[in-house]
Amino acid sequence: MEERDEQEDHFEGEVIDEELDPERDARRRLALAQIRQYPDAALRMEARQIEEFDDDLRSLVERMKLLMVDAAGIGLAATQVGVLRRVFVFQLEEDEVVAVANPRILERSDETDVADEGCLSIQGITVPVERSLEVTIVGQDENGNDVRYELEDYAARCVQHEADHLDGVLMIDRTTPEARREALGILRPRIVLT
Ligand SMILES: [Zn+2]
């Protein structure tokens, strides 16, 4: 039986803040190495609508699901693996990861919440982002079937974060000017080193 810490895992945007054992941490690092990192140009591009629901798309979705889980994420957009197609995956339930192609936020609550977000493409940084508490998102799954999800709390936050990725919008664009300045201050020296 696995023992769980008293402290619950925290969901930060598309990242789970949790303690990992060394083997799990090694898998996470391998996965992160395959995910585009800021300031990669693909992260700033707008993804194209998906028209063909073929094996190509299904294998992309399968790969993204595996990467997301290995990277300890709860969401991952195609632009983050350098593919400019409008599809993302996210954790719907504890053991269920689903894909949404051509996502559209149909409804969003006026009620919002500000919470710290992390991003698999901007490691080691969290910034406060204001998001709607509840959203209804529609689109298609990887087989072209219509899907509709009514989400709240961290899942609602996650799909808003992922939908942004498909438009080339990042969490640092959505935060306060102060937090943005601070985040860029941390990110800039890293860019010089790469
Ligand atoms: Zn992200």
Residues whose N, C-alpha, C, O or C-beta is under 5 A from the ligand:
A	BS01	ZN	E14 G118 C119 L120 S121
